[in-house]
């Protein structure tokens, strides 16, 4: 998609500052070739189309209650299957974290391989459906360190799913992780919260953690999301200071569902993110 160049545009502070955002108000940015790279300028213009889009937690719960869960896949994710060996890197019994896990079948798939799984999800219905549809019995407990939260634990597999606000979760609850599978999480959170999200994810990474991140590219001017547009440049700005980032796979994922939303391209990418060693 081509965009006309412009010498002036509005972008969010969170995308212009390297560190923690100080304001969510847009600022004026001069995007002339003498000041910045024109392609990054175009990327910022695309990002600004979704900067103010906000989904409340209650809206996500409502979508689960009404079965408006088009993002759920009734099979193990192909991108995860294709890249699992690079994530495992020869390791056995890896402890995986699933942010905004929903009822992803990927969790049971990994647990069946002997790995342990910890997920966080706001919708109780999603968690209960995961266990019920996987034919697993489970226990339900309150979490003293997280007021109002519950944890659901499988009786047959090493799977623990926390029902709580993701941003209330921390390494104090379950320690750090050797693997993270992020499909439908970074692309689902409110765009203005991405710096906070990246800080949380990196705090949950053990020194040998291998973080598999799934992102989506499309024209955000024709669809406001979610899922949201997350370009490679932003992956780099969010994680590049503390992590090495490798693009593993890029796939044309355009289907009739996206075409009905007005999209003429829809690209899915998978990145492998690891903590820098020095």
N, C-alpha and C positions, 0 to 999 in steps of 0.2 A: 504494500500500500504506500503510495507516495503522498508526502505532505509538503505544502508550500512552506518555504523557509520564511522566517519572521525575525525581525530584529528585536522584538520585545514579546515576552510571554510570561504567563504566571505559572509558577511551580511551587510545590509545597516545600516548606522549610526542611522537612524531614529528609527530602531527597537532595537538598543542596548542602546540608551540613554533614560533615563526616561522622560526627558523634551523635549524642542523644538529641532528639529534636527539642527545641526550646519553645516552639509555638506551632500551632497547626494552621495558622493564618497563611495565606499565600503571600509570596513576596515577588517583587519585580526582578526579572533576570534578563540581562542583555545577552542575546544569543547571536552575536555577530561572529564570523570566523576568526576575528582577531582575539576574541575573548575565550572561546571554548570550541570544542569539536562539534561540528554541525550535526553529526549523527546522534551524539549524546543529547544535543539540544532537542532534536526530534523525539528522542526517547522520553525526555522530560515532558514534552508536550503531550505525548500519549499517556504517560503516568498521571498527569494533571487531570485527565478526563475522569479518573476514578478516585481521586484524592479524598473527596468529601463523601464518598459512598460509605454508609454505616449500616451494619446489621447487628441488632441487639441479640443477646443470648436467647431471649424469649422467642425471637423469630425463628431461630434454628430449632428450638424445641417444638414450636408449632409445626414446622415443616415435617419433623419426624412424626408428630401426632397425626398429621393429615396424609402421611405417606408420600409427601412431595420430596422424594429423595433420589432424584435422577442421577446423582453423582455415585450412588452405590453400584458396585458391580457384583453380579452373582457368581463370580469366579475369581481365582487368584489373579492379581494384576500381572499382565504380560511383561511390563517393564521391570517389575521386581524379579520375576522368574528369569528374565534374560540377563540380569546383572547381579544375581545373588552371590555368585562366586567371588566377584570383586568386592562385595560388601563383607563377606565372611573372611576372605583373605586367608583361608586355611584354618580358621579358628573353629572350635567346637563350643557348644553351650554358650552362645553369645546372648547377652542381655539386651533386648530390643525395646526401644521406646516408640510408641505410636501416638503422636499428637493428634487430637481431634479424630479419634480412631473410628467413630461410627460403629458399624458391625462388620468391618472388613474381614473377608475370609482369609486374607493374608496372615492374620494373627494366628489362626489355627494351623495354617500351613507351616509357619515357622516353628510353632510349638510342637507340632508333630515331628519335626526334624530334630527336636531335642533342645531347642533354644527357649529362653524365657521371654515373656512379653509383658510389658506394662503399657497400658493405654490411658488416655484421658479423653473424656467425652462429657458434654453437658447434658445430653438427652438420655434419661433413664431408659426410655423405650428402646433406644438403639442398643444399649448394653444388654438388656434382658433378651432382646431378639437375637443378639449374637450367640449367647449361650444356648437358648432354646433351639435355634435353627441349626446349631452345631451339635445338638444332642448331648450337651454337657450339663451336669448338675453344678450348682454354684452356691456359695455362701454370700451373705450380705452383711457388711459391718460398717459402723461409723468410723470416722478417722479423727482421732483426738487432735492431731496437729492441723487439721483443716476443718474448722467449724462449718457444719452444714453439709460436708462432703460425705460420700459413701464409697466404699471399695467393694467390688464384686470379684470373688476369686473362684476359679474353676477347681472342681474337686478332682478332675482327671488330668489336667495339664497345668503347666506353670504359667498361668495367665491371670493377671490382676488388672482390672479396669476401674479407674477412678471416675466417679461422677462429680465433676466440679468445674469451676472456671479454670481454664488452662493457666492463666496468669497467676493463680494462687498455688499452683504446683511448683515444686522446687526439688533440688537434689537432697534436701533435708528429709524428704518423704521416702524416696526409693534409691538414693544414691545417684551415681552417674551410670552412663550406658555405653556399651560397646558398639551398638548399632542403632540407627534411627531411620525409620521409613516414613517419609513425609510426602504422602500423596493426598491431596485435598485438604492440606492444612495451611501452609503459607499462602496458597491461592484462595483460601476461604476467609482468613482473618481480615479485619478492616484494614485497608491500605495504610491508614495513618498510624497503625500499631506495629508496623514491620520492624522498626528499630528495637522496640521492646521485645518483640517475638524473637528476633535474632539473638538478643542478649540472653534470653531464657534458654534457647536451644543450645547455644555454645556453653552455657553454664552446666548443662546436663551431659555434655560430651566428656567421656573418659579420655585419657591421653591416647588410647588406641582406637577411639571411636571412628566408625565409618558411616557417614551420614548420607543417605540417598535421598535426594530432593527432586521432586517432580514439579515442573513449572509449565505454564501455558503461554503461548503467544497468539495474539489475535488483535484485531482493531478495536480498542476500547471505546472509540467514538461511536460505534454502532451497537455495542452491548456493554452495559454498566457493571455486570457481574453481580454476585459471584457465580462461577469462579472468576478470579481477577487475573488480569494481565500482569505477568512478572517477567521482565526482560533479563537477559544475561547480565547487562550492565548493572542492574539492581542487585542481582545475586552477588556480584563482585563487590558492590558497595556495602552490602550487609555483612558479608562473611570474609571478604578478601583480606582484611587487615590481620585477622588471627588464623585464617584457614587457607589451605590450598584447595583449589576448585578444579575439577576435571569434568568436562562434558563427555558423558558416556554414550548418549543416544539422542537422536532427534527423529521425530516421527510425524508424518502428516496424519493428523487425527480428525480431519474434517468429516462430519457425518451429517445426516439430514437434520439432526437435532440442532447442530450449530448453524446450519444453513437457514433454518427456520428463525433463528435469532438475528439474521441479517449478515452473518459472517461469510466471507469468501476465502478465508484461510484460517486454519486452527492447527497450531503446531505444539506438540507435547515434547518436552525435553527432560532428560534425567541427568543430574549432576552428582558426582561423588565429592563429598566435602570432608576433609580431614584437618585436624589441628596442625599448625605449623610446629616443627620440632625445635625451632630456635627463634 
